[in-house]
């Protein structure tokens, strides 16, 4: 078995960003048992997180857009827990606990554990901030599949020999360029998106990760399409709640940064 129990012979599909429908065609719909479905779902969510890391790299220089990416990854974990029926999104986007048994994925398991430590249910916006700040090394661990396959290299350095920082170096730009091209084709209306692509676009856009990848001559048109994208496509309540919470967290971070800069 390959990543997250995903059949090793299908690792090519996983690396290219599979949809559940692709996997069902590869195996035959009738052979899919719950365990296999769960493994495939986890592999797909791992792929979405890997794609978010790629989109989170500034194409102009090898660095990440910091906390914005963390918020997007946190949103993917909330969607993951909802799709595996560990939680459900209730009224006013309250995250309700439904199943305390930990999922196989370590990041999702840590996210669920945080939810169960709370004295009472809290809204999605609360958990986006908590996941982003309290799950150790969320970005690096989400990038592990990219590092292990040689697509990405993470270098740890120190500024002035004291302050630690990370350099994210794309060793194979083709994976990133293919994924960006796929997303642009969807936004241009050249192909219909699968559910995983819808989730990826929604999460990345809410965190402000897509704008740097848009061609300059099409940026205005594609940004208008992005504004309409969530309204045009059918998305689940968890995706709606996650993206709204991500956008709010990003706005708060921008505001705090602006205030801090103004007081310097």
N, C-alpha and C positions, 0 to 999 in steps of 0.2 A: 504493500500500500504506500501511496505517496503522501503529500502534505495533507494533514488533518484527516487521514483515512481515505483520501481521494485516490482511486485506483491509479497505480504508478504509470500504467500504459497510457493514461490520458493526461499526463503532465503537460503535454503540448497545448491542449485545450485550456488548461488552468492558466498557463503562462500568457496566453493570448486574451484572457479575460472572458471566461465562459458564461453563458447564461444557463439557467436550469433546463431550459428547453433543449439546448445543445447537448447537455449531459444525458438527458432522457433519450434523445435520438441515438447517442453513442452507445448506450447500454440496452436500449429496448424498454419501453415504458412499463411493460408488465413485470420486469425484473426488479423494479425499484422498491425495496423494502424501506421501512422508516429509518433504519440505521444508515443505509446508503444515502437517503434523502438528507438526513442531518449532516452527514459528512460532506456532501456536495454543497449544501447551504453554507457550511462553515468555510469551505474552500472558496466559494463565491465571495463571501464577506471579506476573507483575507485578500482576495484579488481587488476588491473595491478599496480596501485600506491601502494596498500597495499602489494602486492608481492615484489615490489621494496624495500619497507621498510624492509621486512623480509630478503631479500638478502643483504641489506645494513648493517645488524647487523653482526659484527665480530663474527664468531662462536667460537672463542677462548676466548673472553671476552665480557661483555655486553656494547658495545659501537658501535656507528655508524661510518662509514667511511665518516664523515663530508660532505664537499662540493661535493664530488663525487656523493653521493646519491641525493643531491639537483639538480645537473645537470641532472641526470636520470629522476627525477620527472618533471623537467622543460621540458625535451624532450617529456614526456608523455602528457603534457598540449598542446604542439605544435601539436602533432598528433591528440589529441582530437579536437582542434579547426579546424584542416584541415578536419577531418572526418565529423564534423558537418557543414562543408561548411561556417564557419565564416571567414576563410582565405584560401588561396591557395598558394602553393609553385611555384614560377615562375622561370625565368631564373636566373642563378647564386645563386640559393636558396634564392632569395628575397621573403619575406613573404608579399603577397599582400592581402589587406583588401577587403572582399566581402560582409560581413553582420555584421552590428554593434549591432544588437539585442543581449543582453546578454544571454548566456546559463544558464540553471538552476543550474548547478554545480558552487559553489562559487569560487573555485580555477580557473576553466576555465574562469569564468566571470571576475575575477581580471586580469588574463593573457590577455584577449581580451581588457580590458580597457587600459592596459599598451600599447598595440600595437596601439590603436587609439589615444594615447596622442602624439605619434611621429609625427614630422612634415612631414616626408616622409617615405616610406617603407624601411625596413632594412632587412639584411640577417638573416637567422635562427640562426647563431652563436651569433649574437647580442642578440636575444631574449632569448636564453638559459641562458646566463649570467644574463640578466635582471630579468627573472622569478626567477632564483635561489637566487638572492640577494635581490629582492624587494617585493616579495610576502611574507607577514608576516607569520612566523611559518609554512612554507611549509611542512617541514618534519612531525611536530606534527599533523598537520591537515590531512595529507595523512595517518597518522597512526591511526586516530580516529576510523575507523571500527575495527581495531585490538584491540584497548584499550576497546571499548564498548562491545566487545564479549569476553573479558577476555583472549585473546591470548597474549597480550603484556601489560606490565606495564611500565610507564615512571616515573622515580623518579628524582626530581630536588634537586641537592646538591650544596654545595659551597666548593671549595678547599681553605684550610686555612681560611675558614669562609668568604672569599671575592669573589673569582672568581666563577661564576655560571657554572655548567655543568650538563649534563643529563646522567642518567643511563637507558639503555633500557633492560628490563628484560623480557625474553620470559617465559610466564607462561604456555604455551601449545606449546611444540616444534613440535607436530605432524603435524600441519598445514604447518610449515616451511619445515619439513622433507619430507612431501608428495609432496610439490611443487618442492623442489630440486630434488627429485626422478623422478618426471615427466619430468623436464628439462633435466636431465641426460639421461633418456630413449630416448628423442628426439635427443640429441647429439650423442648417441650411435647408432642411426638409428633403434631403436627398435619400434618406432611408428612415424606416420606422425604428424607434428604439425598443430594445428589450427592457424588462423591468429593472435589471441591474444597471443599465446605462442611465435610465431615468433617475435612479437613486444617486448614482455617481454625479451626474450633472447638478442635481438639486443640492447635494451636500457641498460640492466644490464651489458652486455659485454663492451659496449662503455664506461661505467663509472667505469669499473674495479671491479664490485661487485661480479662476478661469481667465480673468480679465487680461493678465499679462500674456496669455497664449493666443489671444484673438488677433487676427491680421488687422493691421492699422486701417486698411482701406475698407474693411467690413465691420469694424468695431462697433460703430453706432447701430448698424442694422442688427448685428448679433446680440448686442446688449438689449435691444428692444425685444428680440425673440426670447432671450433669457427671462425677461420680466413676465412674458406671457407663458413661458414653458410650464410652470407649475399649474397654471389654470387650464391649459390645454390638455395636459396628460392626466391620466387617472393614477393618483398616488395614494398610499395608505395613510391613515391617521398618524401613525408613528413617524412617517417621513415628514408630513406636514409639521408635526410638533417639533421634531428634531431640527428641521431647517429654520423654523421660526426662532427656536432657542439659540441656534448657532449665530444667526444674524444679530440677535440681541446681544450676545456675548461679544461679538466682534465690535458692534457699535459702542458698547461699554468700554472695551479696551482702547478703541480709538479716542474716545472722550477723555479717558484717564490719561492717556499719553499726551494729548493736547494740553490738558490742564498742567501736567507735570512739566512739559516743555515751557509753558508760559510762565512758570514760577522760577525757572532757572535763571 
